[in-house]
């Protein structure tokens, strides 16, 4: 299992919309995440900085293939058309990233 953290900005005027979307995530999107070996997915909001911090645990053996399976899923792509306009990707993110990935520096069980 690999713990993964990521961060992205959120537009202040879109926070309520983003919360509403995530209060009722589409079942097909959740199923795709589960099928791609994503577990314990949590998104935190930090205001007033308007940052989203995402955390999940990856339980698979081929991360790249699992992430591709999410990215090509039509229902997930449709979900992103609603979530994407709410988000403000960080200028410091790596090429090809939407959410900026983070490296762990500490963990306590």
Phi and psi restraints in degrees (value plus and minus 20) as a CYANA .aco file:
   2 UNK   PHI    -141.5  -101.5
   2 UNK   PSI     108.1   148.1
   3 UNK   PHI    -105.8   -65.8
   3 UNK   PSI     115.6   155.6
   4 UNK   PHI    -152.0  -112.0
   4 UNK   PSI     115.9   155.9
   5 UNK   PHI    -144.5  -104.5
   5 UNK   PSI     129.0   169.0
   6 UNK   PHI    -172.1  -132.1
   6 UNK   PSI     137.0   177.0
   7 UNK   PHI    -158.2  -118.2
   7 UNK   PSI     129.5   169.5
   8 UNK   PHI    -175.3  -135.3
   8 UNK   PSI     135.1   175.1
   9 UNK   PHI    -100.7   -60.7
   9 UNK   PSI     142.6   182.6
  10 UNK   PHI    -152.7  -112.7
  10 UNK   PSI     117.7   157.7
  11 UNK   PHI     -91.1   -51.1
  11 UNK   PSI     110.1   150.1
  12 UNK   PHI     -73.6   -33.6
  12 UNK   PSI     -61.3   -21.3
  13 UNK   PHI     -94.2   -54.2
  13 UNK   PSI     -26.6    13.4
  14 UNK   PHI    -129.0   -89.0
  14 UNK   PSI     -18.8    21.2
  15 UNK   PHI     -80.6   -40.6
  15 UNK   PSI     -66.8   -26.8
  16 UNK   PHI     -81.8   -41.8
  16 UNK   PSI     -61.3   -21.3
  17 UNK   PHI     -83.0   -43.0
  17 UNK   PSI     -63.1   -23.1
  18 UNK   PHI     -84.3   -44.3
  18 UNK   PSI     -62.6   -22.6
  19 UNK   PHI     -81.5   -41.5
  19 UNK   PSI     -63.3   -23.3
  20 UNK   PHI     -82.7   -42.7
  20 UNK   PSI     -63.2   -23.2
  21 UNK   PHI     -78.1   -38.1
  21 UNK   PSI     -63.9   -23.9
  22 UNK   PHI    -102.9   -62.9
  22 UNK   PSI     -28.4    11.6
  23 UNK   PHI     -96.6   -56.6
  23 UNK   PSI     -35.1     4.9
  24 UNK   PHI    -166.8  -126.8
  24 UNK   PSI      41.1    81.1
  25 UNK   PHI     -81.4   -41.4
  25 UNK   PSI     117.7   157.7
  26 UNK   PHI     -80.9   -40.9
  26 UNK   PSI     114.3   154.3
  27 UNK   PHI     -75.6   -35.6
  27 UNK   PSI     -56.6   -16.6
  28 UNK   PHI     -86.6   -46.6
  28 UNK   PSI     -53.9   -13.9
  29 UNK   PHI     -88.3   -48.3
  29 UNK   PSI     -64.6   -24.6
  30 UNK   PHI     -82.9   -42.9
  30 UNK   PSI     -60.6   -20.6
  31 UNK   PHI     -83.3   -43.3
  31 UNK   PSI     -60.3   -20.3
  32 UNK   PHI     -85.2   -45.2
  32 UNK   PSI     -62.6   -22.6
  33 UNK   PHI     -79.7   -39.7
  33 UNK   PSI     -65.4   -25.4
  34 UNK   PHI     -82.2   -42.2
  34 UNK   PSI     -63.8   -23.8
  35 UNK   PHI     -83.3   -43.3
  35 UNK   PSI     -45.9    -5.9
  36 UNK   PHI    -111.7   -71.7
  36 UNK   PSI      -3.8    36.2
  37 UNK   PHI      50.2    90.2
  37 UNK   PSI       6.6    46.6
  38 UNK   PHI    -114.7   -74.7
  38 UNK   PSI     108.9   148.9
  39 UNK   PHI    -152.5  -112.5
  39 UNK   PSI     138.8   178.8
  40 UNK   PHI      33.5    73.5
  40 UNK   PSI      23.7    63.7
  41 UNK   PHI    -100.2   -60.2
  41 UNK   PSI     106.2   146.2
  42 UNK   PHI    -157.0  -117.0
  42 UNK   PSI     119.2   159.2
  43 UNK   PHI    -140.1  -100.1
  43 UNK   PSI     108.7   148.7
  44 UNK   PHI    -129.5   -89.5
  44 UNK   PSI     127.9   167.9
  45 UNK   PHI    -133.1   -93.1
  45 UNK   PSI     111.6   151.6
  46 UNK   PHI    -135.0   -95.0
  46 UNK   PSI      94.3   134.3
  47 UNK   PHI    -132.6   -92.6
  47 UNK   PSI     129.6   169.6
  48 UNK   PHI    -109.5   -69.5
  48 UNK   PSI     -17.5    22.5
  49 UNK   PHI     -90.0   -50.0
  49 UNK   PSI     -38.5     1.5
  50 UNK   PHI      39.5    79.5
  50 UNK   PSI      37.7    77.7
  51 UNK   PHI    -137.3   -97.3
  51 UNK   PSI     121.8   161.8
  52 UNK   PHI    -126.6   -86.6
  52 UNK   PSI     113.0   153.0
  53 UNK   PHI    -135.1   -95.1
  53 UNK   PSI     101.8   141.8
  54 UNK   PHI    -127.2   -87.2
  54 UNK   PSI     121.9   161.9
  55 UNK   PHI    -155.0  -115.0
  55 UNK   PSI     116.7   156.7
  56 UNK   PHI    -170.0  -130.0
  56 UNK   PSI     145.7   185.7
  57 UNK   PHI    -134.2   -94.2
  57 UNK   PSI     107.0   147.0
  58 UNK   PHI    -119.5   -79.5
  58 UNK   PSI     103.2   143.2
  59 UNK   PHI    -132.3   -92.3
  59 UNK   PSI      -4.5    35.5
  60 UNK   PHI    -117.7   -77.7
  60 UNK   PSI    -190.3  -150.3
  61 UNK   PHI    -140.7  -100.7
  61 UNK   PSI     -29.4    10.6
  62 UNK   PHI    -156.7  -116.7
  62 UNK   PSI      61.9   101.9
  63 UNK   PHI     -76.8   -36.8
  63 UNK   PSI     -67.0   -27.0
  64 UNK   PHI     -79.9   -39.9
  64 UNK   PSI     -64.7   -24.7
  65 UNK   PHI     -85.9   -45.9
  65 UNK   PSI     -61.0   -21.0
  66 UNK   PHI     -85.0   -45.0
  66 UNK   PSI     -60.9   -20.9
  67 UNK   PHI     -87.4   -47.4
  67 UNK   PSI     -56.1   -16.1
  68 UNK   PHI     -82.8   -42.8
  68 UNK   PSI     -59.7   -19.7
  69 UNK   PHI     -83.7   -43.7
  69 UNK   PSI     -53.2   -13.2
  70 UNK   PHI     -90.3   -50.3
  70 UNK   PSI     -66.8   -26.8
  71 UNK   PHI     -83.3   -43.3
  71 UNK   PSI     -50.4   -10.4
  72 UNK   PHI    -113.7   -73.7
  72 UNK   PSI     -24.5    15.5
  73 UNK   PHI     -89.8   -49.8
  73 UNK   PSI     102.3   142.3
  74 UNK   PHI     -79.4   -39.4
  74 UNK   PSI     -59.2   -19.2
  75 UNK   PHI     -90.3   -50.3
  75 UNK   PSI     -56.8   -16.8
  76 UNK   PHI     -86.4   -46.4
  76 UNK   PSI     -60.9   -20.9
  77 UNK   PHI     -80.9   -40.9
  77 UNK   PSI     -59.7   -19.7
  78 UNK   PHI     -86.1   -46.1
  78 UNK   PSI     -60.7   -20.7
  79 UNK   PHI     -77.8   -37.8
  79 UNK   PSI     -63.2   -23.2
  80 UNK   PHI     -83.8   -43.8
  80 UNK   PSI     -46.0    -6.0
  81 UNK   PHI     -86.9   -46.9
  81 UNK   PSI     -41.9    -1.9
  82 UNK   PHI    -109.9   -69.9
  82 UNK   PSI     -62.3   -22.3
  83 UNK   PHI     -96.9   -56.9
  83 UNK   PSI     -60.4   -20.4
  84 UNK   PHI     -72.5   -32.5
  84 UNK   PSI     -66.7   -26.7
  85 UNK   PHI     -85.1   -45.1
  85 UNK   PSI     -36.4     3.6
  86 UNK   PHI    -100.6   -60.6
  86 UNK   PSI     -42.9    -2.9
  87 UNK   PHI    -113.7   -73.7
  87 UNK   PSI     134.7   174.7
  88 UNK   PHI    -149.7  -109.7
  88 UNK   PSI      70.6   110.6
  89 UNK   PHI     -76.5   -36.5
  89 UNK   PSI     125.3   165.3
  90 UNK   PHI     -91.8   -51.8
  90 UNK   PSI     121.1   161.1
  91 UNK   PHI     -83.0   -43.0
  91 UNK   PSI     -45.8    -5.8
  92 UNK   PHI    -105.9   -65.9
  92 UNK   PSI     -17.8    22.2
  93 UNK   PHI     -85.8   -45.8
  93 UNK   PSI     135.9   175.9
  94 UNK   PHI     -93.5   -53.5
  94 UNK   PSI     138.6   178.6
  95 UNK   PHI     -75.0   -35.0
  95 UNK   PSI     114.9   154.9
  96 UNK   PHI      65.0   105.0
  96 UNK   PSI     -25.5    14.5
  97 UNK   PHI    -113.3   -73.3
  97 UNK   PSI     125.8   165.8
  98 UNK   PHI    -122.7   -82.7
  98 UNK   PSI     -82.9   -42.9
  99 UNK   PHI     -98.4   -58.4
  99 UNK   PSI     117.9   157.9
 100 UNK   PHI    -103.8   -63.8
 100 UNK   PSI     101.2   141.2
 101 UNK   PHI     -93.7   -53.7
 101 UNK   PSI     130.8   170.8
 102 UNK   PHI    -142.1  -102.1
 102 UNK   PSI     133.6   173.6
 103 UNK   PHI    -121.4   -81.4
 103 UNK   PSI     117.8   157.8
 104 UNK   PHI     -91.5   -51.5
 104 UNK   PSI     123.5   163.5
 105 UNK   PHI    -143.3  -103.3
 105 UNK   PSI     -31.8     8.2
 106 UNK   PHI    -180.7  -140.7
 106 UNK   PSI     123.6   163.6
 107 UNK   PHI    -169.8  -129.8
 107 UNK   PSI     118.7   158.7
 108 UNK   PHI    -148.3  -108.3
 108 UNK   PSI     106.4   146.4
